[in-house]
Amino acid sequence: MLHVEDLNIEFHDHIIPETVVYDFDLDIESGEIVGLVGESGSGKSMSALAIAGLLNRHDARKKGSIVFEGIDILNCPREILRSVQGDKISMIFQEPMTSLNPVKKIGWQVEEALRIHTDMNKEERKQKALEMLKEVELDDPERIYRSYPHQLSGGMRQRVMIAAAMINSPKLLIADEPTTALDVTVQAQIVSLLKRINKEKGTAILFISHDLSLVRQLCKRVIVMKSGYIVDSGETEEIFSNPKHEYTKNLISSIPQVKLD
């Protein structure tokens, strides 16, 4: 479904160009969950933004290929990319308050992809939004629909972001550190929700985190990045039982485990 080969990302916003991702390779099959792990500055989020077609800074140069269901994400016309974004590929971020519009009600924001990609009328969009808010296990969807982001907790806002991302049943959901700003209990709930979405809808997930213990709970395969390079990759349990790189060994030994029910 997704094939990334030799992706290199270089920024030209300083006197000397800076490469932040080197020779990045990734394949994701339909319905697969893959973890992308690394510390801040490792290049994992930049790689994800490129895959989502969101790395459009004029000073960023991208080389290599990103092919999603036959579409060349790096080089396709803007209108084709727009038809994919929010419809076939969706993305959720670390802190919903920076992604949600503070002056728009939740319902309007959850419906955004429907306004762009479907011809549903206002009532149909509302019903679909209410269904999605219920699917992500938010109590009283009607109240949430009428609320503003500041009226919700962090965990509720993250569920809203997942509802907005999933409303068009995308083939690929990119989750960029979606649990980092949440407490441990809510982290576990969000990971369980992503598991259920994958199982019930067959959505492939690229789960980005600095926390290998969460990745172990969710992902079949894992890629470990450091300083822009992939330093380890393979089946998750193989990485945990036989890490090859010293950085991976340090990650495994230093991060506390999170137990899910």
ABEGO torsion letter per residue (X at the ends): XBBBBGBBBBBAABABBBBABBGBBBBBBBGBBBBBBEBBGAGAAAAAAAAAGABABAABBBBEBBBBGGBBAAABBAAAAAAABGAABBBBBABAAAABBAABBAAAAAAAAAAAABABBAAAAAAAAAAAAAAAGBBGAAAAAABBAAABBAAAAAAAAAAAAAAAGBABBBBBGAAAABBAAAAAAAAAAAAAAAAAAGBBBBBBBABAAAAAAABABBBBBBGGBBABBEBAAAAAABBABAAAAAAAAABBBBBBX
